[in-house]
Amino acid sequence: MHPLAERWASGHPRWRAASWLGISLMSSAAAVWLSHQQAGAQRSLAADAQQFQQQFRVQQRRLQVLAEAAVSAPLPARPGFPVLGFAAANGGAFIAWQPEAAGGPELTLALPWDQVAQLFPRLMQYAVELRGFSLVAGPRDLRLNLALTLEPE
């Protein structure tokens, strides 16, 4: 048997009872202290969660007000489409304009490769919608055919 266990077992019964009582009291005190610590942490988390929910509701209300304002605000009118100036403004050459083509107007341009990607965002600045496009490689540049829909002014 272990020497400490032998010493404790050979001790006076009052001493053994007192040691059991002391160990029990210290264990109980530690359990109570830990439960109070845990309860405090839970209260803190609950308070933080409540504060977060309040802040979330305030932000949600602000977002709803902004969304309603954005929906009710009219979009600014886009300028009319400058058929002849559009090609030159985008580094290309005007080839053809067919305002009465089947399905809507069509514009044909000759452009360098590096100008094609920049042309589409610029096109959206005007009162037109792009229905489709096609690219045909030429000897020095591209031939770009744009199928458009003009927005009413």
C-alpha positions in Angstrom: 0.0 0.0 0.0 1.1 3.6 -0.5 2.8 5.2 2.5 0.4 8.2 2.5 -2.7 6.0 2.5 -1.2 3.9 5.3 -0.5 7.0 7.4 -4.1 8.3 6.8 -5.7 4.9 7.6 -3.6 4.6 10.8 -4.6 8.1 12.0 -7.1 9.0 14.7 -10.7 8.8 13.6 -11.3 12.5 14.5 -8.4 13.6 12.3 -9.7 11.5 9.4 -13.2 12.9 9.8 -11.8 16.5 9.9 -9.7 15.9 6.8 -12.7 14.5 4.9 -14.8 17.5 6.0 -12.1 20.0 5.0 -11.7 18.3 1.5 -15.5 18.3 1.1 -15.8 22.0 2.1 -13.0 23.0 -0.3 -14.5 21.0 -3.1 -17.9 22.6 -2.5 -16.4 26.1 -2.4 -14.6 25.5 -5.6 -17.8 24.2 -7.3 -19.8 27.3 -6.1 -17.0 29.6 -7.3 -16.9 28.0 -10.7 -20.7 28.1 -11.1 -20.7 31.8 -10.2 -17.9 32.4 -12.8 -19.9 30.5 -15.4 -23.1 32.4 -14.6 -21.3 35.7 -14.9 -19.8 34.7 -18.3 -23.3 33.7 -19.5 -24.8 37.0 -18.4 -22.0 38.8 -20.2 -22.7 36.8 -23.4 -26.4 37.4 -23.1 -25.9 41.1 -22.7 -23.5 41.2 -25.7 -26.0 39.2 -27.8 -28.8 41.6 -26.9 -26.7 44.6 -27.8 -25.8 43.0 -31.1 -29.4 42.3 -31.9 -30.4 46.0 -31.1 -27.6 47.2 -33.4 -28.6 44.8 -36.1 -32.2 46.0 -35.9 -31.1 49.6 -36.2 -28.9 48.8 -39.2 -31.7 46.8 -40.8 -34.1 49.7 -40.5 -31.6 52.1 -42.0 -31.1 49.6 -44.9 -34.8 49.4 -45.5 -35.1 53.2 -45.6 -32.2 53.3 -48.1 -33.7 50.5 -50.2 -37.1 52.2 -50.4 -35.5 55.5 -51.3 -33.4 53.8 -54.0 -36.5 52.0 -55.5 -38.6 55.2 -55.5 -35.9 57.4 -56.9 -36.0 57.7 -60.7 -33.0 56.7 -62.7 -31.2 59.6 -64.4 -31.9 59.8 -68.1 -29.1 58.5 -70.3 -28.1 60.7 -73.3 -29.1 59.6 -76.8 -26.8 57.4 -78.8 -24.4 59.4 -81.0 -24.1 57.0 -83.9 -21.3 58.7 -85.9 -19.3 60.0 -82.9 -19.3 56.7 -81.0 -16.8 54.9 -83.3 -14.3 57.8 -83.2 -14.7 58.3 -79.5 -13.7 54.7 -78.9 -10.7 54.6 -81.3 -12.5 52.9 -84.2 -13.9 53.7 -87.6 -17.5 53.9 -88.6 -18.4 51.3 -91.3 -22.2 51.1 -91.4 -25.5 52.0 -89.6 -28.7 50.2 -90.4 -31.4 51.9 -88.4 -34.2 49.8 -89.9 -32.6 46.4 -89.7 -34.8 43.4 -88.8 -35.1 43.3 -85.0 -33.6 46.7 -84.5 -30.8 49.0 -85.5 -27.3 47.6 -86.2 -24.0 49.4 -86.1 -20.8 48.1 -87.7 -17.4 49.4 -86.6 -13.8 48.7 -87.3 -11.8 48.6 -84.1 -8.4 47.5 -82.8 -8.4 44.5 -80.5 -7.5 46.4 -77.4 -10.5 48.7 -77.7 -13.2 46.0 -77.9 -13.4 45.3 -74.1 -13.6 49.0 -73.3 -16.4 49.7 -75.8 -19.1 47.8 -73.9 -19.1 49.8 -70.7 -19.0 53.0 -72.7 -22.0 51.8 -74.8 -24.1 51.4 -71.6 -23.7 55.1 -70.8 -26.1 55.8 -73.7 -29.8 55.2 -74.1 -29.4 51.9 -75.9 -29.5 48.2 -75.0 -27.2 45.7 -76.6 -29.2 42.7 -78.1 -26.1 41.0 -79.5 -22.8 41.4 -81.2 -20.4 39.6 -83.5 -16.7 39.9 -84.1 -14.9 39.2 -87.4 -11.1 39.4 -87.6 -9.8 41.6 -90.4 -6.3 42.1 -91.7 -5.4 44.9 -89.3 -8.4 45.2 -87.0 -11.7 43.7 -86.0 -15.1 44.3 -87.6 -17.6 44.6 -84.7 -21.4 44.3 -85.5 -23.6 45.6 -82.7 -27.3 44.7 -82.6 -29.0 47.5 -80.5 -32.3 48.5 -79.2 -32.8 52.3 -78.8 -34.6 53.4 -75.7 -37.3 56.0 -76.2 -36.3 59.5 -75.3 
